[in-house]
Amino acid sequence: MAPGRMKHWFLNRFVLIAEVLGYVLALTVILGAISTLFINVDILLPVSGQLTPLHTTITLDEDCAVATLEQETGSAVASGAPVAMVVTKSGDMLRVMGIRKVRDGLTLLGVEDSDALGEVLKTARTWLGNAASPRTTTLTAPMNGLVKPSDEALDGDRIPAGKPVATIYDLNTLTMRAILPDNRVDRVARDMPARASYPSVDQPLEGRVISLTTDEDGTHVDLRFEDVPEPVKRAGHAAVFGDGGEGLPTATADIVIGEQTLFSKLFSKRQ
């Protein structure tokens, strides 16, 4: 074959091969786009609420007064550890509160010598008729966390029945309570996944639906986010103990209420 004819033959075949490759590439792109339309994506229900560290209160079903606090504010405790010794009888409460007021008054006056303070308190106990030690009840931590005694416990005042003696906070876990739209209540169930965005954290907080409750204001959903990163823990500490920082913000969370194809999301009625 002459060189010119060979070159012409090669060019024709090259153009044909290029066209075929172009068609194959275009078909591949089209098939890829079509298949993408049928990939499942999450159906998200956005809600908003205040982020709060998981916490539980220590209460009694009768009035009490704190005889001694076993833990300082912000101290870490394990579940079952003693938090406070309290008295519940009226006479014991008066004695305990009286002794507490005397101790606080002497501290304010600058009486710091332990021997002198002990003698004054011994005399005060005699005045208050506290010949026998009051019968105390030990209150323990219901979970691991950090202790925050109530103002009444710190001040030595009477604590009404049902009011917190102290609160235990788990800064590793955040909760959020939000109102559900009326037309979405039946789409939400316990243990559904949820994701919350946080300003200073790249990855969303991963959580789930804990409970649903209904009252006169509507239906509330409670979300829980566990193993939160360190910046969030620091913000939680600031929110609880007021030791600086911005605290925890109101945030938006997405509840995953189901799945649908991308085609359905784009071309069907809103879910």
Sequence and secondary structure as in RCSB ss.txt:
>XXXX:A:sequence
MAPGRMKHWFLNRFVLIAEVLGYVLALTVILGAISTLFINVDILLPVSGQLTPLHTTITLDEDCAVATLEQETGS
AVASGAPVAMVVTKSGDMLRVMGIRKVRDGLTLLGVEDSDALGEVLKTARTWLGNAASPRTTTLTAPMNGLVKPS
DEALDGDRIPAGKPVATIYDLNTLTMRAILPDNRVDRVARDMPARASYPSVDQPLEGRVISLTTDEDGTHVDLRF
EDVPEPVKRAGHAAVFGDGGEGLPTATADIVIGEQTLFSKLFSKRQ
>XXXX:A:secstr
  HHHHHHHHHHHHHHHHHHHHHHHHHHHHHHHHHHHTSEEEEEEEEEEEEEEEEEEE  SS BEEEEESS TT 
EE TT EEEEEE SHHHHHHHHHHHHHHHHHHHTT   HHHHHHHHHHHHHHTT  S    EEEE SSSEEEEE 
HHHHHT  B TTS SEEEEEEEEEEEEEE  GGGGGG  TT EEEE  TT SS EEEEEEEEEEETTEEEEEEEE
 S  HHHHHHHHHHHH  SS    EEEEEEEEEEEEHHHHHHS   
